[in-house]
Amino acid sequence: MDHAVGVLVSTFFAATVRMATPITLAALGETVSERSGVSNIGLEAIMLSGSYFSFSAMFATGSVPLGLLCGIAGGLAVSLLHAVLSIRFKADQTISGLALNFLFLGLTSFLFLLQFGKTTTLPSIPVLKPIAIPLLSSLPLVGDALFNQDPFVYAVYIITAVMMVIFYQSEWGVVLEAVGEQPRAADSAGIRVQRVRYFACIVNGVLGGLGGAYLTMVKLGFFMENLTSGKGYIALVAVLLGRRNPLGVVAASLVIGSAEALQIRLQTMGSNIPSQAFGMLPYVVTILVLCFSFGKTHNPSALGLPYERDKR
């Protein structure tokens, strides 16, 4: 392969991985939640909250660990709020998730305005730099793309591997599936259904918060209103396309990420076509892929349904 072509392919693949990372993190969290039977359409709110609080903390302190912790806490707060509404109070999970999306779209913008006031120049923070893994980063084509990335990308590798083991090789994976498919039978077997679902929502909040933190701490270095621009909804599509299998979710996220990387590449090439047309590309690809996959997925039997124990 010609060297110039190889560099182009490697650069594009690296951009694809970066674009897919926040979607992957949020989608993996939602995968755990949905396998337990809790559907959270409020991923947009989780990511927005993670983005704002990670940025705010890092801007105020300059501490990367504190920024990460605040991003996780922001996402976790939203997910636990949804969990209480849908598990404790048995609210409609779709309505609850949508309400949280609208709430945190306004709330994060309001908090940002309170903290920084009206300004023509967005406050910024230094973004995290890539960390090259010795030897592996020197591999042709994939080395630079996969092993010269930021810590969030490496976290995705580890989280995906751990989830594959837990889902398909552990007792907890069986418990999670039982709660999502047949909660009453699981309850009869002594499994604490509500406790399992709360834990799944916690995982969803942590990973979704990390996905939001990635946008401010790695990709952009600033926060603005509606920063996520629908990435939470796209993550939901990745969960559906990946059939709630961690590897499938990662693959679906990469397809969507490649469309976003392509639209950025097309914009930098210079064209008379309006930039908004290129900006539509990731969403168009998402819709097309979703259309072709219609009817080919299986939802957990109890997905979105509240569970109430029989009174004894």
N, C-alpha and C positions, 0 to 999 in steps of 0.2 A: 504494500500500500504506500502511495506517495506520502512523504512526511507531512506536507501541508494539509492533505486530506485527513491524515491521522490526528493531527493537532486539532483540526476543526471538529472531528467526531468526538474526540476526548473532551474538548471544551463544551460542546453541546450536551454531552452526557453528564458532565459535572454540573452544568446549569440545571439540567433536568432533575438531578438528585436534590439540589438546593431548593428548587421550586416545589418539589414533592414533599419535602420534609415536614413543614407545618401541617399539611393535609394528612400525611401519614400518622403523625403523632395524635392528632384529634380523632382520626378514623380508628386507630387501634384502641383508644380509650372507649369510643362508642361501641366497638366490637365486643368488648367485655361487658358493657352495660346491656347491650341487646341480647347477648347470649344468656343473660340472667332474666330477660323478660322486660327490661325497662328501656323504652325508646325515648331518647332525648334529642328532640329537634333543636334544642337550645345550644347546640355546639357553637353557633355564632356568638352567643353571649359569653360562653366559657372562654373562647379565644380572645374576644374583645377585652374581657376582664383581665385575663392573663397578660395581654399586651400592655394595657394601661398600667397595671400595678407593677409589672416588672420594669417598665420604663420609668415610672415615677420614683421607684426605690433606687434604681441605679443612677438616675439623674441627681437625686438628692445626696446619695452617699458615695457613688462611684464604685460600689461593691458589686462584683458580678454574682457571688453566691447569694447575697441579699436580694439582688434583682431576680434571680431564679426562684428563691423561696417565696418572694412576694407574687411572682407570676403564678406559681403553683397554688398559693393560697387564694389568689383571685379566681382562678378556674375552679378550685375546690369549693369555694363559697357558693358559686352559681350552681354547680352540680348537686351540692347538698340541699340547696333550696329547692331544686327540682325534685330531688329524692323525697324530701319531706312532703311536698305537695302531692306527688304521685303515689308514694308508698304509704305515708301516714294518713293523708287526707283523701287519698284515692281520686285525685283530680284527673281529668282527661289529660293524658301525657302530651298529646299534640298541642293542645291549647296552652298548657303550662309552658312547654318549650318555646312556642311562638311568643308568648307574653314576656318571657325572660329575654328573648332576643330584642324585642322593642324596648324593654326596660333598660337593658345595659347599653344599648345603642345611645340612648339619651343620657344615662347616668355617667358613662365614661366620658362623654363629651362635656357634660356639666362639670365633672370633677377636674377635667383638664383645664377648662376655662377658669375655674376657681384657683387652681394652682399656678397657672401661667398668665392668665388674663388674655385680652385680645392682642395678638401680635402678628405682624406680617412675616416674621421669620420664625420657623418652627424650632423650638429647642431640640438639641440633639445629644446623643451619647455615643461614645466609641463602640463600634461593633466588634464582636469576637472574631478573631482571625483563624484561618485554617491551621490545623496541626497535621503535618505530614507524618505518616507512619513509615519508619525506615524499611527499606526493601520493597514492601508492598506498594508504596506510592510510585515506585519506579517501573512497575509492570506496564507493558504497552497497552494503549487505549484505555483500559479500565483503571489503571493504577492511580493516576491523578484524579480521576472522577470519583473513585470510591474511597481512596485512602489518603487524600489530601483535602480533608473537609473539616468543618467545625465540630465541636464536641456533641452538638445536637444530633448530627448525622450518625456518629458512632453510637450514640444512645439508641437510635432507631434500630441499628443492627442488633444490639444486645436485647432490647425489649422484644423485638420480633422473635428472636431465638427462644427467649424465656417463655413467651406466650405459646409458641408451638409445643414446647415441652409440657407446659401446664395444661393446655387444652386437650392434648392427645396422648399424654403419657403419665398423667397424674390423677389421683383421686379427686382433687379439687376441680379439675376440668369436667369430670363426670358429674359432680355436684352442681356446678354452674349450668351445665346443659340440662340436668334434671329440673332445676328450678325454672329455667326458661321454657321447657317443654311441658312438664307435668308438675306444677308446683304443689298440687294437692297430694299427689303420690309421694313427692319428695318430703312434704310435711309429715305424712304418715310414716315415712321411714326415719323420722327423727331429725331431718335437716331443717335448720332455722331459715326459712325462706326469706323473711324480711331482712334478716341479718346479712345473708348472702347478697341480696339486692343492694343494700346500703353500701356494702364493701365494693361491689361492682361500680356503683355511682362514684365512689371515692376515687377509684382508679381512673374513671372517665374524666373526673375533674382535674386530677393531677396531670394526665397526659394532654388533655385539651388546654390546660393552662400553660404547659410547656410549649405546645404548638403556637399559642398566642405570643409567648415570650420570645420565641424564635423570630417572629416578624420584627420586633423592635430591637432585640439584642444582637441579631445576626444579619438579617436581610436589609433593614432600613435604617436603624439608628435613630428613629424618631417616632412619635405617635401623632395621629391625627384622627379626626372624626371618621367613623366607619372604616377603620384601617383594614379590617379583614376582607371587606368587599365580597362577601358571599363565600369565603373559604370554608366556613362551618357547614354550609349547605352542600358544598362540593365534597367535603369529608363524608357526609351522610351517603352520597352517591358512591363513594369509594367503598364504603362498608357493604352496600348492596351489591356492587359489582364484584367485590372480593368474596362474597358469600360468607362473610364473617369468619374467614380463614385468614390468619395474620399474613401469610405469604401472598394470598390473593389480594388482600387489602393493599399491601405494599406495591404489588404489580399494577393495580388499578390507579393508585396514587402516582406512580411513575408515568403512566400513560397521560394522565391529566397534567402532570408536571412538565412533560415533554411539549405539550401544546402551549403552556405558558412560556417555556423557554424559547419555543419557536417564534411566538408572537413578539417577544423582546428582540430576538435576532432580526426579524423582518423589519421592525421599526428602526433599528440602527442602520439598516442597509440604505435607507433613504428612498422615499416613494411619494408619489402624489396622492396615494390612498390615505384618507384620514386615519389618524392613530387609533381612533375609537373602533374602527373596523378590525384592526389587529387585536385590540383589547378584548374583543368579543370571542376570539378564537378558543381560549380554554373552556368557556361556557358552552360554545357550540359543540366542541368535541365531547364534552361531558354529556350533553343531551343526546348526541348521536350514539355514543357508546351505550348509554342507558336504554335507548330505544331498541338497540340490537339485542340487549340482554333481557328484555321484558319477558317475564314468564319463566325464566330459567333459574330462579332463586327460590329458596325455601326459608320462610320466616319461622322462628320459634313459635310453637303453638300458643304460648301465653304472652307473646310480645305485645306490649302496650295495654295489657289487661291487669287491673289491680287484683291483688289476692287478699282474701280475708279468711282467717281460720274459722272453722266451725266452732261455735260455742258449745263447750262441754260442761 
